[in-house]
Amino acid sequence: MAPSVAEMIANHTLAHNIITHHNTSDEILDKDELVLLHRFCVDPTQKETLLTENDMQDQAGDEPGTRASHVKGSLAGFCIATYGTERSALQPGEVRELREWFSSRS
Protein backbone atom coordinates (compact mmCIF):
# COMPACT_ATOMS: atom_id res chain seq x y z
CA MET A 1 0.00 0.00 0.00
CA ALA A 2 1.30 3.43 -0.95
CA PRO A 3 1.71 6.10 1.72
CA SER A 4 -0.53 9.18 1.55
CA VAL A 5 0.26 11.79 -1.08
CA ALA A 6 1.06 14.30 1.66
CA GLU A 7 3.62 11.87 3.14
CA MET A 8 5.16 11.20 -0.27
CA ILE A 9 5.52 14.92 -0.96
CA ALA A 10 6.95 15.64 2.49
CA ASN A 11 9.45 12.76 2.20
CA HIS A 12 10.31 13.45 -1.45
CA THR A 13 9.21 9.96 -2.48
CA LEU A 14 6.34 10.89 -4.82
CA ALA A 15 8.27 10.12 -8.02
CA HIS A 16 9.50 6.82 -6.63
CA ASN A 17 5.97 5.81 -5.64
CA ILE A 18 4.49 6.87 -8.99
CA ILE A 19 6.99 4.54 -10.66
CA THR A 20 6.78 1.70 -8.13
CA HIS A 21 2.99 1.59 -8.01
CA HIS A 22 2.39 2.05 -11.74
CA ASN A 23 0.02 -0.62 -13.11
CA THR A 24 -0.88 -1.87 -9.63
CA SER A 25 -4.00 -1.49 -7.53
CA ASP A 26 -2.17 1.31 -5.66
CA GLU A 27 -1.46 3.30 -8.82
CA ILE A 28 -0.86 6.98 -8.00
CA LEU A 29 -1.72 8.56 -11.38
CA ASP A 30 -4.08 7.54 -14.15
CA LYS A 31 -3.16 7.63 -17.83
CA ASP A 32 -4.18 11.26 -18.42
CA GLU A 33 -2.27 12.45 -15.37
CA LEU A 34 0.80 10.49 -16.50
CA VAL A 35 0.64 12.11 -19.94
CA LEU A 36 0.54 15.57 -18.36
CA LEU A 37 3.38 14.79 -15.96
CA HIS A 38 5.44 13.28 -18.79
CA ARG A 39 5.08 16.45 -20.86
CA PHE A 40 6.31 18.46 -17.89
CA CYS A 41 9.23 16.17 -17.10
CA VAL A 42 10.46 16.34 -20.69
CA ASP A 43 10.74 20.13 -20.44
CA PRO A 44 10.02 21.76 -17.07
CA THR A 45 10.50 25.19 -18.65
CA GLN A 46 7.08 24.64 -20.26
CA LYS A 47 5.44 24.81 -16.82
CA GLU A 48 3.32 27.92 -17.51
CA THR A 49 2.29 26.72 -20.97
CA LEU A 50 1.09 23.37 -19.58
CA LEU A 51 -0.82 25.05 -16.76
CA THR A 52 -2.50 27.44 -19.20
CA GLU A 53 -3.35 24.68 -21.71
CA ASN A 54 -4.97 22.65 -18.93
CA ASP A 55 -6.78 25.58 -17.28
CA MET A 56 -4.72 25.21 -14.10
CA GLN A 57 -3.32 28.73 -13.79
CA ASP A 58 -3.73 30.01 -10.25
CA GLN A 59 -5.38 33.35 -9.58
CA ALA A 60 -3.37 36.21 -8.12
CA GLY A 61 -2.93 35.65 -4.39
CA ASP A 62 -3.62 31.89 -4.55
CA GLU A 63 -1.09 29.42 -3.21
CA PRO A 64 0.66 27.61 -6.09
CA GLY A 65 -1.31 24.55 -7.14
CA THR A 66 -4.66 25.70 -5.75
CA ARG A 67 -6.54 25.56 -9.06
CA ALA A 68 -4.89 22.30 -10.14
CA SER A 69 -5.65 20.48 -6.90
CA HIS A 70 -8.89 22.04 -5.62
CA VAL A 71 -10.68 22.87 -8.87
CA LYS A 72 -9.26 20.34 -11.33
CA GLY A 73 -8.39 17.52 -8.89
CA SER A 74 -5.04 17.02 -10.61
CA LEU A 75 -2.02 15.77 -8.68
CA ALA A 76 0.13 16.11 -11.80
CA GLY A 77 -1.08 19.70 -12.20
CA PHE A 78 -0.31 20.38 -8.54
CA CYS A 79 3.21 19.02 -9.04
CA ILE A 80 3.69 21.24 -12.08
CA ALA A 81 2.22 24.37 -10.44
CA THR A 82 4.30 24.04 -7.30
CA TYR A 83 7.56 23.11 -9.04
CA GLY A 84 10.32 25.55 -8.21
CA THR A 85 8.40 27.08 -5.32
CA GLU A 86 8.90 26.77 -1.59
CA ARG A 87 6.12 24.14 -1.54
CA SER A 88 7.41 22.13 -4.52
CA ALA A 89 5.83 18.67 -4.65
CA LEU A 90 8.69 17.38 -6.81
CA GLN A 91 12.37 18.13 -6.48
CA PRO A 92 14.64 18.41 -9.55
CA GLY A 93 16.07 14.94 -8.86
CA GLU A 94 12.57 13.47 -8.83
CA VAL A 95 11.79 15.13 -12.16
CA ARG A 96 14.97 13.56 -13.59
CA GLU A 97 13.97 10.17 -12.15
CA LEU A 98 10.55 10.43 -13.77
CA ARG A 99 12.01 11.65 -17.09
CA GLU A 100 14.33 8.62 -17.18
CA TRP A 101 11.45 6.30 -16.31
CA PHE A 102 9.23 7.80 -19.02
CA SER A 103 12.10 7.45 -21.52
CA SER A 104 12.59 3.79 -20.64
CA ARG A 105 8.89 3.11 -21.27
CA SER A 106 8.84 4.60 -24.80
Secondary structure by P-SEA (a helix, b strand, c coil): ccccaaaaaaacaaaaaaaaacccccccccaaaaaaaaaaaacccaaaaaaaaaccccccccccccccccccccaaaaaaaacccccccccaaaaaaaaaaaaaac
